[in-house]
Amino acid sequence: MTGPDPDGVGSLDDLARELDLLRCRAAVGTAKPRVSLTDLASRVGLPRSTVHTYVSGRTLAPAEVLDRIVIALGATPQEQARWGEAWYRVAVHGRPAVEPAAVPRQLPVDIAAFTGRADDLAALDRLAAADGPGICVITGTAGVGKSALAVHWAHRVAERFPDGQLHANLRGYDPEQPVAPGQVLGWFLGALGVSPADQPRDPAERAARYRTAMAGRRMLVVLDNARSAEHVRELLPGEPNCLVVITSRDALTGLVAREGARRLDLDLLPEADAIALLATLVPDRAEAEPAAVAALADQCARLPLALRIAAEHARNHPDLPLGTLVHELRDERHRLDLLDAGGDARTEVRAVLSWSYRQLNPAAARLFELLGPLPGADFDAYAAAALLGTDLVDARTQLDTLRQAHLLQTPEPGRFAMHDLLRAYAIELCAGHDDEVRAAIGRLLDHYQHAATQATDLLYPSERGSRAAEPVPRGPGLATPADARAWLGAERANLLNAIVHAAKYGWPAKAGELASTLWRDLESRGRNTDAVTAHEMALEAARAAGDREAEATALRNLSTAYRNIGDYDASLVASRLCLDIRRVLGDETGEAAALNSIAITYGVLCRFDEATKHYDESLAIRRATGNRRGEGAVLQNLAVMAMRTGQLADVPERLHAANALFREVGDRLGEAHSLNNLGGLHRVEGRYAESLRHHHDALAIYREIDAKDGEADALNGIALDHAALGELDDAVGWHEQALAVVRVIGQRTIELDILNSYGETLAKLDRVADSRAKHEVARELAATAGDRYELARALRGIGLACRASGDEAGAVGYLTDALDLFTELALPDAAEVRADLGKSLPLNDIR
């Protein structure tokens, strides 16, 4: 056994690996392979769970605690100094990002220089304190300050809601389609800890799951920019301890009548408040020209949005008297009155907007117009440069001009957004310029395609040839995988919106190319619901355009997304349709990929003969065409299936060959998969030290490339290794980590494996009720997904839990059901279940 080497530690994963080796060394001469977690905890005087977070790499121990741990494990004084240096390297360079807090805190930043509205704030206090349903509706015209009031008041009362705050901009009056309630439910459920895989696809079922998740919590929910009562009805939690605040231009009469919501009709700012806001924004000018300030407040219809824009304009023209600005605004208003004689407050706002717009330089004005039809809620300077067809320096200059004029918001550094009222006005300005707008959006889609290609090439270099060719670059200079992950994370929603927009508005090829470019990242990072949306839109666009190649690509990617969410029937349908098209097109590479996809799904369903047939066909094609990475993938898949069926003879050769092929082509993800599977093989063979080493090596790569599905699988493998060694407390900690990761990404197949594995470990600890609970969840999920193997495992686990609790009749029932399934699937597990049943039934009664 290789001894610990603290000099090689540069990350938390390295530290965990070397501490594990130190625990092994400290146990030499005892009957145990390593110092147990319980023993180590007693030596250092800390709770077992705390020590586990330190030695497993979840958290960096304080320096003095690490000193106590290594001393307790027999480190010499010289070694202690080296361990201290290792701690310093991790603390400075190797600490991972801090995990987000479990309690959602989603309120936007409070409004700067919020002024006035004392009566309205007091009214909200009264409405919130009144008996009845906890639903407050703030209504009023556009730009009157509904959102600002809701957010400001929410920050004032946030401490009353210790279980957190949820917030969503429903974009009910955006030029694009409003955000669907089902999408918001997905966001909220994710914030509440419900994984995508546990979120029903049916909207009504998803709403019910949301209400269940909110039960017993005291939370504040802010729903901004609702279009109608129906837009928000499914988002109401139904929990009396929760409060919902809704803003809308609509009166939401149905919500008041049916749900008993209490309404606050927000009027224009009182004259004194409007003047006070201007005095706050331009204090020196207000003091010098009080009459002009009052007139300016009147010209802005006392609407906060218009007041802020006008104040910024005044700040930008310090030598121009306010009275002159008021006169200019009055003339502009009369000009617009000829176009809109409605006489409502909207006309006043349009006057202010037109006045501000006419002060812009031509480039800034053009950018303002083009931002109106922009797909997505926010953007960065690179996107603005693409819209304008200019360089980054010029784009930033124009963005700064718009920001200073209060025509843009900056929700976070480097990101820009536009109020829906401003977007509507910008779209008005685009009327009659369809060709220019289409060209600008086309450049934006090209920008997203180029940057996405650059990012995915950095993260998955072995697949460079499978992605669309890059258009002329006008995007961020992504240099490292970390840059790529950060960019993809920041642009996630925009990329999805771009695919949807391209599919709907006449860019089918761009929709398909972008979805195809993102498919591996969406799968690897567990963005399965996003993947379904992206590839379904790409498929729709390809079929509308009659593009058979793009249709086949979308179907192949959809088959993977459907399989990852547990919809195996849909996955098979998509794969078969893809295979048919590839064969018609004579595309052998695509044919082999489709065959491999079909085989994977058959393997999950334990239809092993059909899986083997399709794997063999795929392997033959890939070898004939020289597809080295593809050959490695099929060899690995065949090995995994053979391990499940207990046919281990060819498994080592196939896994080592796959690992060599992946390393040859630089496929880090494939390399990690092969190491992880080698770990599983060595555990079956009883070679636990090697199994642990392979799983830890795989885990390090998965974390390096942010492959969450692989990370969860490797964590579970490490847990099973510790359980096999009898280190059950350690195993529980690793299972918990695995379950936490997989529930974030919603990868159903891996989640089922983890649940059943965890249940089996808990059974060894005689935690019968906890073990059964894990298996019960697995049973329900496996039955829904149609995963008969994991269903059989769950039934066996429940049966054994029944026996342990004295329910022998229940044990026989569940074990018999498990035996039927394992026998039908022709799996070696059936023999173990027969042995379980043999303890209860005469031999001639066992099937």
C-alpha positions in Angstrom: 0.0 0.0 0.0 1.3 3.4 -0.9 1.7 5.7 2.1 0.2 9.2 2.4 1.9 12.0 0.6 0.8 15.4 1.9 3.2 17.1 -0.5 1.0 16.1 -3.4 -2.1 17.8 -2.0 -3.5 20.7 -4.0 -7.2 20.3 -3.6 -9.9 19.1 -1.2 -10.2 15.9 -3.2 -6.4 15.3 -2.9 -6.6 16.0 0.9 -9.4 13.5 1.3 -7.5 10.9 -0.6 -4.3 11.3 1.4 -6.1 11.4 4.7 -7.7 8.1 3.8 -4.3 6.7 3.2 -3.2 8.0 6.6 -6.1 6.3 8.2 -5.1 3.1 6.5 -1.5 3.4 7.7 -2.7 4.2 11.3 -4.6 0.9 11.3 -1.6 -1.3 10.4 -1.3 -4.1 12.9 -5.0 -4.0 13.8 -7.8 -6.1 12.4 -9.2 -3.2 10.5 -8.2 -1.8 7.1 -8.3 1.8 8.4 -9.1 3.8 11.5 -12.9 4.0 11.7 -14.7 7.3 11.6 -16.2 6.7 15.0 -12.7 5.9 16.5 -11.2 9.0 14.9 -14.0 11.2 16.1 -13.4 10.0 19.7 -9.7 10.7 19.4 -10.1 14.3 18.3 -13.1 15.0 20.4 -15.5 16.0 17.7 -18.9 14.6 16.5 -18.6 11.8 13.9 -20.6 13.7 11.3 -18.3 16.7 11.7 -15.2 14.6 11.2 -16.7 12.9 8.2 -17.3 16.3 6.4 -13.5 17.0 6.9 -12.0 13.7 5.9 -14.4 13.1 3.0 -13.5 16.4 1.2 -16.8 18.0 1.7 -15.4 20.8 3.9 -11.9 22.1 4.6 -11.2 21.5 8.3 -9.8 24.5 10.3 -6.0 24.3 10.4 -6.0 23.4 14.1 -8.5 20.6 13.6 -6.5 19.1 10.8 -3.5 19.2 13.1 -5.5 17.2 15.7 -6.6 14.7 13.1 -3.1 13.9 11.7 -1.6 13.7 15.2 -4.4 11.3 16.2 -3.5 9.2 13.1 0.2 9.0 14.2 1.8 11.7 12.0 5.4 12.5 13.1 6.3 16.2 13.9 8.0 16.4 10.5 4.9 15.1 8.8 2.7 17.5 10.7 4.5 20.4 9.2 4.0 19.0 5.7 0.3 18.5 6.5 0.1 22.1 7.6 1.6 23.2 4.2 -1.0 21.0 2.5 -3.8 22.7 4.4 -2.4 26.1 3.3 -2.3 25.1 -0.4 -5.9 24.0 -0.3 -7.1 27.0 1.6 -5.5 29.4 -0.9 -6.0 27.5 -4.2 -8.0 24.4 -3.8 -11.2 25.2 -1.9 -14.4 24.7 -4.0 -17.1 27.2 -4.3 -19.4 27.5 -1.2 -22.6 25.6 -1.7 -25.7 27.8 -1.7 -27.8 28.1 1.4 -30.7 25.7 1.8 -33.2 28.4 2.6 -34.2 30.3 -0.6 -33.5 34.1 -0.4 -34.6 35.2 -3.9 -35.7 38.8 -3.4 -34.0 41.2 -5.9 -31.8 43.9 -4.5 -33.8 46.6 -2.7 -34.6 49.8 -4.6 -32.0 52.5 -4.3 -33.3 55.9 -3.1 -36.8 54.5 -2.5 -38.8 57.6 -1.5 -42.3 58.1 -0.2 -45.2 55.7 -0.4 -45.6 55.7 3.4 -49.4 55.3 3.2 -49.0 52.4 0.7 -46.4 50.7 2.9 -48.7 51.0 5.9 -51.6 49.6 3.8 -49.6 46.6 2.9 -48.7 46.1 6.6 -52.5 46.1 7.4 -53.3 43.8 4.5 -50.6 41.3 5.6 -51.8 41.3 9.2 -55.5 40.9 8.4 -57.3 37.6 8.8 -58.1 35.4 5.7 -56.0 34.2 2.8 -52.4 35.5 2.8 -52.7 37.0 -0.7 -52.0 40.7 -1.4 -52.4 42.2 -4.9 -50.8 45.4 -5.9 -52.3 46.8 -9.1 -51.7 50.0 -11.1 -50.7 51.4 -14.4 -47.3 50.7 -16.1 -44.4 52.5 -14.5 -46.3 53.5 -11.3 -43.8 51.6 -9.1 -45.6 48.4 -8.3 -42.6 46.2 -8.5 -40.4 48.7 -6.5 -43.0 48.9 -3.8 -43.4 45.1 -3.6 -39.7 44.4 -3.4 -39.0 47.3 -0.9 -41.8 46.1 1.4 -40.7 42.5 1.1 -37.3 43.4 2.3 -38.8 45.2 5.3 -40.8 42.2 6.4 -38.4 39.4 5.2 -37.4 38.5 8.8 -41.0 37.5 9.5 -40.6 34.6 7.1 -37.7 32.4 8.4 -38.2 29.6 5.8 -37.3 32.0 3.0 -38.6 34.1 0.2 -39.4 33.1 -3.4 -39.5 35.6 -6.2 -40.4 35.4 -9.9 -40.9 38.0 -12.7 -43.7 36.5 -14.7 -43.2 39.0 -17.5 -46.9 39.2 -18.1 -46.6 42.3 -20.3 -43.3 41.5 -22.1 -43.3 41.5 -25.9 -42.4 37.8 -25.7 -44.7 35.1 -24.3 -45.2 35.5 -20.5 -43.4 33.0 -18.3 -45.7 29.9 -18.0 -46.8 28.9 -14.4 -45.3 25.5 -14.9 -41.9 26.9 -15.6 -42.1 29.1 -12.4 -43.2 26.0 -10.4 -40.1 24.3 -11.6 -37.9 27.1 -10.4 -39.7 27.2 -7.0 -39.6 23.5 -6.5 -35.9 23.5 -7.3 -35.3 26.2 -4.7 -37.3 24.1 -2.2 -35.0 21.1 -2.7 -37.2 19.1 -5.1 -35.0 17.7 -7.9 -36.1 18.1 -11.6 -36.7 14.3 -11.7 -39.1 14.6 -8.8 -41.1 17.4 -10.5 -44.2 16.1 -12.4 -44.5 17.1 -16.0 -48.2 17.6 -15.8 -48.9 21.2 -14.7 -51.7 20.3 -12.3 -49.5 17.6 -10.6 -46.6 20.0 -10.5 -48.8 22.6 -8.7 -49.9 20.0 -6.2 -46.2 19.0 -5.6 -45.5 22.7 -5.0 -48.3 23.0 -2.4 -47.0 19.9 -0.7 -43.4 21.3 -0.6 -44.7 24.6 1.0 -46.8 22.8 3.6 -45.7 23.7 7.1 -43.4 26.5 6.0 -43.6 30.2 6.7 -42.5 31.9 3.5 -43.0 35.0 1.5 -43.7 34.6 -2.2 -43.5 37.7 -4.6 -45.0 37.2 -8.0 -44.2 40.2 -10.2 -45.8 41.3 -13.4 -48.8 38.9 -13.5 -51.0 39.1 -16.6 -54.1 37.6 -15.1 -55.6 35.7 -12.2 -55.0 32.4 -14.2 -51.4 33.4 -14.6 -50.8 33.1 -10.8 -53.5 30.8 -9.5 -51.3 27.6 -9.7 -48.5 29.5 -7.9 -50.5 30.0 -4.7 -49.1 27.8 -2.0 -52.3 27.0 0.0 -50.3 27.3 3.2 -51.9 29.7 5.7 -48.5 30.7 7.2 -47.3 31.9 3.8 -47.9 35.3 2.3 -48.1 36.0 -1.4 -47.6 39.4 -2.9 -48.6 39.9 -6.6 -48.2 42.9 -8.8 -50.1 43.4 -12.0 -51.5 46.0 -14.3 -54.7 44.0 -14.3 -57.2 44.3 -11.4 -57.1 40.5 -10.9 -60.8 40.6 -10.0 -61.1 36.9 -10.2 -58.4 36.4 -7.6 -60.1 38.8 -5.2 -63.5 37.2 -5.7 -62.5 33.5 -5.7 -59.4 33.3 -3.5 -60.2 36.3 -1.2 -57.1 38.2 -2.2 -56.8 41.7 -0.8 -56.0 44.5 -3.3 -54.0 47.7 -3.1 -54.7 50.0 -6.0 -51.4 51.9 -6.4 -52.0 55.4 -7.7 -49.5 57.9 -9.0 -47.0 59.2 -6.5 -48.4 62.0 -4.4 -47.1 65.3 -5.5 -45.0 65.7 -2.4 -43.5 62.2 -2.8 -42.7 62.9 -6.5 -41.0 66.1 -5.7 -39.1 64.4 -2.8 -37.9 61.7 -5.2 -36.5 64.3 -7.6 -34.9 66.1 -4.7 -33.2 62.9 -3.7 -32.0 62.2 -7.2 -30.9 65.7 -8.1 -30.6 67.5 -4.7 -28.6 70.6 -5.9 -30.9 71.3 -8.9 -34.0 70.8 -6.8 -32.9 73.3 -4.2 -32.0 75.9 -6.8 -35.2 75.5 -8.9 -38.0 74.3 -6.7 -40.7 75.5 -9.1 -39.1 73.7 -12.1 -38.9 70.5 -10.0 -42.6 70.6 -9.3 -43.3 71.2 -13.0 -41.0 68.3 -13.9 -42.8 66.0 -11.5 -46.1 67.0 -13.2 -44.7 66.5 -16.7 -43.6 63.0 -15.7 -47.1 62.1 -14.5 -45.6 61.5 -11.1 -44.6 58.0 -12.3 -41.4 56.8 -10.6 -39.9 55.3 -13.8 -40.3 58.5 -15.7 -39.1 60.6 -12.8 -35.9 58.6 -12.5 -35.2 58.9 -16.3 -35.8 62.6 -16.2 -33.6 63.1 -13.2 -30.8 61.2 -14.9 -31.2 63.4 -18.0 -30.9 66.5 -15.8 -27.8 65.1 -14.2 -26.3 64.6 -17.6 -26.9 68.2 -18.5 -25.8 70.2 -15.5 -25.5 73.5 -17.3 -29.1 73.4 -18.7 -31.7 74.9 -16.4 -34.4 72.6 -15.3 -37.0 75.0 -16.6 -35.6 74.5 -20.1 -35.8 70.8 -19.8 -39.4 71.1 -18.6 -40.2 73.2 -21.7 -38.6 70.6 -24.0 -40.6 67.8 -22.4 -43.8 69.8 -22.8 -43.2 70.2 -26.5 -42.4 66.5 -26.9 -45.6 65.5 -25.0 -47.7 67.6 -27.4 -46.0 65.9 -30.4 -46.9 62.5 -29.0 -50.4 63.7 -28.1 -51.1 63.9 -31.8 -50.3 60.2 -32.1 -52.0 59.1 -28.9 -55.0 61.1 -27.8 -56.0 58.7 -25.0 -54.8 61.2 -22.4 -53.8 58.5 -19.9 -50.6 58.2 -17.9 -49.0 56.0 -20.5 -48.9 59.0 -22.9 -47.0 60.9 -20.3 -44.5 58.1 -20.0 -44.0 57.8 -23.7 -43.3 61.5 -23.7 -40.5 61.1 -21.2 -39.1 58.1 -23.0 -39.2 59.8 -26.3 -37.5 62.8 -24.8 -34.7 60.7 -23.4 -34.4 58.6 -26.5 -34.0 61.7 -28.7 -31.1 62.8 -26.5 -29.1 59.7 -27.3 -26.3 59.5 -29.8 -27.2 57.5 -32.9 -25.4 54.3 -31.9 -26.9 54.2 -28.4 -30.3 54.9 -29.8 -30.0 52.1 -32.3 -28.9 49.7 -29.5 -31.9 50.8 -27.4 -34.2 49.9 -30.3 -32.6 46.5 -31.0 -32.8 45.5 -27.3 -36.6 45.6 -27.5 -37.1 42.3 -29.4 -34.1 40.6 -27.7 -34.9 37.0 -26.7 -34.2 36.6 -23.0 -34.4 38.6 -19.8 -30.9 39.9 -19.5 -27.7 40.1 -21.5 -24.0 41.1 -21.4 -21.8 43.5 -23.4 -20.9 40.7 -25.9 -24.5 40.2 -26.8 -24.9 44.0 -27.3 -21.9 44.0 -29.6 -23.4 41.3 -31.6 -26.7 43.1 -31.9 -25.0 46.3 -33.1 -22.4 44.5 -35.2 -19.7 46.4 -33.5 -16.7 45.8 -31.3 -16.8 45.3 -27.5 -15.4 48.7 -26.7 -18.1 50.5 -28.7 -20.8 48.3 -27.2 -19.7 49.0 -23.7 -19.7 52.7 -24.4 -23.3 52.6 -25.7 -24.4 50.4 -22.8 -23.0 52.9 -20.3 -24.8 55.7 -22.1 -28.1 53.8 -21.8 -27.4 52.9 -18.2 -26.7 56.5 -17.2 -29.9 57.6 -18.9 -31.8 55.0 -16.8 -32.9 53.2 -19.9 -31.1 50.0 -18.7 -30.8 48.3 -15.3 -27.8 46.4 -14.0 -29.2 43.5 -11.9 -25.6 42.3 -11.3 -22.1 43.3 -12.4 -21.7 42.8 -16.1 -25.3 42.0 -16.8 -28.0 44.4 -18.2 -31.8 44.3 -18.3 -34.6 46.5 -19.5 -37.9 47.3 -17.8 -40.9 45.8 -19.7 -42.3 49.3 -20.4 -39.0 50.3 -22.0 -38.9 47.2 -24.0 -42.4 47.9 -25.3 -41.4 51.4 -26.3 -38.2 50.1 -28.0 -40.3 47.6 -30.0 -42.5 50.5 -31.1 -39.4 52.2 -32.4 -38.5 49.1 -34.4 -41.7 49.2 -36.4 -40.9 49.4 -40.1 -37.3 48.2 -39.7 -37.9 44.4 -39.9 -34.9 43.7 -42.0 -32.5 45.5 -39.7 -34.0 43.8 -36.6 -33.8 40.4 -38.2 -30.2 40.9 -39.1 -29.4 42.0 -35.6 -31.1 39.0 -34.0 -29.3 36.7 -36.5 -26.0 38.2 -35.4 -27.0 37.5 -31.8 -27.8 33.9 -32.5 -24.5 33.5 -34.2 -22.8 35.0 -31.2 -24.5 32.5 -28.9 -23.5 29.7 -31.3 -19.9 30.7 -31.4 -19.5 31.2 -27.7 -21.3 28.0 -26.9 -19.1 26.1 -29.3 -16.0 27.6 -27.8 -17.2 26.7 -24.3 -18.2 23.1 -25.1 -14.9 22.6 -27.0 -13.0 23.5 -23.8 -15.1 21.2 -21.7 -15.5 18.3 -24.1 -12.5 18.5 -26.5 -12.9 14.9 -27.7 -16.3 15.9 -29.4 -15.1 18.9 -31.3 -15.8 17.3 -34.6 -19.4 16.6 -33.7 -20.4 20.2 -33.2 -21.4 22.9 -35.7 -18.6 24.9 -37.3 -18.0 28.2 -35.6 -19.2 31.4 -37.3 -17.1 34.5 -37.3 -16.3 35.2 -33.6 -17.6 38.2 -31.8 -17.7 36.8 -28.2 -16.0 36.3 -24.9 -12.4 35.0 -25.0 -13.0 31.8 -23.0 -9.5 30.4 -22.2 -10.1 27.7 -19.6 -12.7 25.1 -18.6 -13.6 27.3 -15.6 -14.3 30.2 -18.0 -16.5 27.9 -20.1 -18.5 26.7 -17.1 -19.0 30.2 -15.8 -20.2 31.5 -19.2 -22.6 28.6 -19.8 -24.0 29.0 -16.3 -24.6 32.7 -16.7 -26.2 32.3 -20.1 -28.2 29.2 -19.4 -31.6 30.9 -19.7 -30.6 33.0 -22.6 -29.4 30.1 -24.6 -32.6 28.2 -24.1 -34.6 31.4 -25.0 -32.4 31.7 -28.1 -33.2 28.2 -29.2 -37.0 28.8 -28.7 -36.8 32.1 -30.5 -34.9 30.7 -33.5 -37.3 27.8 -33.8 -40.4 30.0 -33.7 -39.2 32.9 -35.9 -37.6 31.3 -38.9 -34.1 30.2 -38.0 -34.6 26.4 -37.9 -30.9 25.6 -38.7 -29.7 27.9 -35.9 -32.1 26.4 -33.4 -30.9 22.9 -34.2 -27.2 23.8 -34.2 -27.3 25.5 -30.9 -29.4 22.8 -29.2 -26.9 20.1 -30.6 -23.9 22.1 -29.4 -25.3 22.2 -25.9 -26.5 18.6 -25.7 -23.5 17.1 -23.9 -23.3 20.0 -21.4 -27.0 19.8 -20.6 -26.7 16.0 -20.0 -23.5 16.2 -18.0 -24.7 18.9 -15.8 -28.0 17.3 -15.2 -30.1 20.0 -17.0 -32.5 17.4 -18.1 -35.7 19.4 -18.3 -33.9 22.2 -20.2 -32.5 19.5 -22.5 -36.0 18.2 -23.3 -37.2 21.8 -24.0 -34.2 22.6 -26.2 -34.3 19.4 -28.3 -38.1 19.3 -28.7 -37.9 22.9 -30.1 -35.0 21.8 -32.4 -37.0 18.8 -33.6 -40.1 21.0 -34.3 -38.0 23.4 -36.3 -36.2 20.7 -38.3 -39.5 19.0 -39.2 -41.0 22.4 -40.3 -38.0 23.0 -42.5 -37.9 19.5 -43.9 -34.3 19.1 -42.7 -33.8 15.3 -42.2 -30.3 15.6 -40.9 -31.2 18.1 -38.2 -34.3 16.0 -37.4 -32.2 12.9 -36.8 -29.8 14.9 -34.6 -32.6 16.3 -32.5 -34.2 12.9 -32.1 -30.9 11.4 -31.0 -30.4 14.1 -28.4 -34.1 13.8 -27.3 -33.7 10.1 -26.7 -30.9 10.8 -24.2 -32.9 13.5 -22.4 -36.0 11.3 -22.2 -34.0 8.5 -20.8 -32.4 10.7 -18.2 -35.8 11.8 -16.9 -37.0 8.2 -16.8 -39.3 8.2 -19.8 -37.9 5.1 -21.4 -40.7 4.5 -23.9 -40.3 8.0 -25.4 -36.5 7.5 -25.5 -36.9 4.3 -27.5 -39.3 5.9 -29.9 -37.0 8.8 -30.5 -33.9 6.6 -31.0 -35.7 4.3 -33.5 -37.0 7.3 -35.5 -33.4 8.6 -35.6 -32.0 5.2 -36.7 -34.5 5.1 -39.6 -33.5 8.5 -40.8 -29.7 7.8 -40.4 -30.1 4.7 -42.5 -32.0 6.5 -45.2 -29.3 9.2 -45.3 -26.5 6.6 -45.4 -24.9 8.2 -42.3 -23.0 5.4 -40.6 -21.7 7.6 -37.8 -25.2 8.7 -36.9 -26.5 5.1 -37.3 -23.9 3.8 -34.8 -24.9 6.5 -32.3 -28.6 5.7 -32.6 -27.9 2.0 -32.2 -25.8 2.7 -29.0 -28.6 4.9 -27.6 -31.2 2.2 -28.2 -29.0 -0.4 -26.6 -28.4 1.8 -23.5 -32.2 2.1 -22.9 -32.7 -1.6 -23.5 -30.0 -2.2 -20.9 -31.8 0.0 -18.3 -34.9 -2.0 -19.0 -33.0 -5.3 -18.6 -33.8 -6.4 -22.1 -30.3 -7.7 -22.4 -30.5 -9.7 -25.6 -31.9 -6.7 -27.5 -29.3 -4.5 -25.9 -26.4 -6.8 -26.9 -27.6 -7.0 -30.5 -27.7 -3.2 -30.9 -24.3 -2.8 -29.1 -22.7 -5.3 -31.4 -24.0 -3.5 -34.5 -22.9 -0.2 -33.2 -19.4 -1.5 -32.3 -18.9 -3.1 -35.7 -19.8 0.2 -37.5 -17.6 2.3 -35.2 -14.6 0.0 -35.6 -15.1 0.0 -39.4 -15.2 3.8 -39.6 -12.3 4.4 -37.1 -14.4 6.1 -34.5 -12.1 5.5 -31.5 -14.1 7.4 -28.9 -17.3 5.7 -30.0 -15.7 2.3 -29.9 -14.6 3.0 -26.3 -18.2 4.0 -25.4 -19.7 0.8 -26.7 -17.0 -1.4 -25.0 -17.7 0.3 -21.7 -21.4 0.0 -22.1 -21.1 -3.8 -22.9 -18.9 -4.2 -19.8 -21.4 -2.4 -17.5 -24.2 -4.6 -18.8 -22.1 -7.8 -18.3 -21.4 -6.7 -14.7 -25.2 -6.5 -14.0 -25.8 -10.0 -15.5 -22.8 -11.5 -13.6 -20.9 -12.4 -16.7 -17.5 -11.0 -15.7 -15.1 -12.8 -18.0 -14.6 -10.1 -20.6 -15.3 -7.1 -18.3 -11.7 -6.3 -17.3 -10.4 -6.4 -20.8 -13.3 -4.2 -22.1 -13.0 -1.6 -19.4 -9.2 -1.3 -19.7 -9.5 -1.0 -23.5 -12.2 1.7 -23.2 -10.0 3.6 -20.7 -7.1 3.5 -23.1 -9.2 4.7 -26.0 -10.6 7.6 -24.0 -7.2 8.6 -22.9 -6.0 8.4 -26.5 -8.6 10.8 -27.8 -8.5 13.1 -24.7 -12.1 12.3 -23.5 -11.9 13.2 -19.8 -15.6 12.3 -19.2 -15.2 8.9 -20.8 -12.0 8.3 -18.9 -13.8 9.1 -15.6 -16.6 6.7 -16.5 -14.2 3.9 -17.2 -12.3 4.4 -13.9 -15.6 4.5 -12.0 -16.7 1.2 -13.6 -13.3 -0.4 -12.9 -13.9 0.6 -9.3 -17.3 -1.3 -9.4 -15.6 -4.3 -10.9 -12.9 -4.4 -8.3 -15.5 -4.2 -5.5 -17.3 -7.2 -7.0 -14.0 -9.0 -7.1 -13.3 -8.1 -3.4 -10.3 -5.8 -4.2 -11.6 -3.0 -2.1 -8.4 -0.8 -1.9 -8.2 -0.7 -5.7 -11.9 -0.1 -5.9 -11.6 2.9 -3.6 -8.6 4.3 -5.6 -10.5 4.1 -8.9 -13.6 5.7 -7.5 -11.6 8.5 -5.9 -9.7 9.1 -9.2 -13.0 9.2 -11.1 -14.5 11.6 -8.6 -11.6 14.0 -9.0 -12.1 14.1 -12.8 -15.9 14.4 -12.5 -15.5 17.4 -10.2 -12.8 18.9 -12.4 -15.2 18.9 -15.4 -18.3 19.5 -13.4 -20.0 16.3 -14.4 -22.7 16.0 -11.7 -24.2 12.7 -12.8 -20.8 11.1 -12.7 -19.9 12.7 -9.4 -23.1 11.3 -7.8 -22.3 7.8 -9.2 -18.7 7.9 -7.9 -19.8 9.1 -4.5 -22.2 6.2 -4.3 -19.4 3.8 -5.4 -17.1 5.1 -2.6 -20.0 4.5 -0.2 -20.4 0.9 -1.3 -16.7 0.3 -1.0 -16.8 1.5 2.7 -19.9 -0.6 3.3 -18.1 -3.7 1.9 -15.2 -3.0 4.2 -17.6 -2.8 7.2 -17.1 0.9 7.6 -20.8 1.6 7.7 -20.7 5.0 9.3 -18.4 6.2 6.6 -20.6 4.7 4.0 -23.6 6.6 5.2 -21.8 9.9 4.8 -20.8 9.1 1.3 -24.4 8.0 0.4 -25.7 11.3 1.7 -23.3 13.2 -0.5 -24.3 11.2 -3.5 -28.1 11.6 -2.9 -27.6 15.4 -2.4 -25.9 15.7 -5.8 -28.3 13.5 -7.8 -31.4 15.2 -6.5 -30.1 18.6 -7.7 -29.7 17.3 -11.3 -32.6 14.8 -11.4 -30.8 11.9 -13.1 -33.4 9.1 -12.4 -31.3 6.0 -13.1 -28.5 7.0 -10.8 -30.9 8.2 -8.1 -32.6 4.8 -8.0 -29.2 3.1 -7.6 -28.2 5.4 -4.8 -31.5 5.0 -3.0 -31.4 1.2 -3.0 -27.7 1.1 -2.2 -28.2 3.5 0.7 -31.1 1.4 2.0 -28.9 -1.7 1.9 -26.2 0.0 3.9 -28.8 1.2 6.5 -30.0 -2.3 6.8 -26.5 -3.5 7.8 -26.6 -0.8 10.5 -30.0 -2.3 11.8 -31.6 1.0 11.0 -34.7 -0.9 9.7 -37.2 1.9 9.4 -34.7 4.2 7.6 -33.7 1.4 5.3 -37.3 0.6 4.4 -38.0 4.3 3.8 -35.2 4.5 1.2 -36.4 1.4 -0.6 -40.0 2.6 -0.5 -39.0 5.8 -2.3 -37.0 3.8 -4.8 -40.0 1.5 -5.4 -42.3 4.3 -6.2 -39.8 6.1 -8.5 -38.8 2.8 -10.3 -42.4 1.8 -10.9 -43.1 5.2 -12.4 -40.0 5.1 -14.6 -40.4 1.5 -15.6 -37.0 0.5 -14.3 -37.7 -3.2 -13.4 -34.2 -3.9 -12.1 -34.2 -1.2 -9.5 -37.9 -2.0 -8.7 -36.8 -5.6 -7.9 -34.0 -4.3 -5.7 -36.4 -2.1 -3.8 -38.9 -4.9 -3.3 -36.2 -7.1 -1.9 -35.0 -4.4 0.5 -38.6 -3.8 1.7 -39.0 -7.5 2.2 -35.9 -7.8 4.3 -37.0 -4.8 6.3 -40.3 -6.5 7.0 -38.5 -9.6 8.2 -36.2 -7.5 10.5 -39.3 -5.9 12.1 -41.0 -9.2 12.6 -43.5 -9.1 9.7 -42.7 -12.4 8.1 -45.8 -12.5 6.0 -45.0 -9.1 4.5 -41.4 -10.3 4.0 -42.6 -13.3 2.0 -44.9 -11.2 -0.2 -42.3 -8.6 -1.1 -39.5 -11.1 -1.6 -41.7 -13.2 -3.8 -42.4 -10.2 -6.0 -38.7 -9.4 -6.2 -37.9 -13.0 -7.1 -40.5 -13.0 -9.9 -38.9 -9.8 -11.4 -35.3 -11.0 -11.1 -36.2 -14.4 -12.6 -38.1 -12.7 -15.5 -35.0 -10.5 -16.1 -32.7 -13.6 -15.9 -30.4 -11.9 -13.4 -28.2 -13.6 -10.9 -29.8 -11.6 -8.1 -32.6 -14.2 -8.2 -30.4 -16.8 -6.5 -29.9 -14.4 -3.5 -33.6 -13.8 -3.2 -34.3 -17.5 -3.3 -31.9 -17.9 -0.4 -33.8 -15.1 1.4 -37.1 -16.9 0.8 -35.6 -20.2 1.9 -35.5 -18.9 5.4 -39.3 -18.7 5.4 -40.7 -21.2 2.9 -40.3 -24.9 2.2 -38.0 -25.5 -0.8 -40.8 -26.8 -2.9 -42.8 -23.6 -2.5 -40.0 -21.4 -3.8 -40.4 -20.5 -7.5 
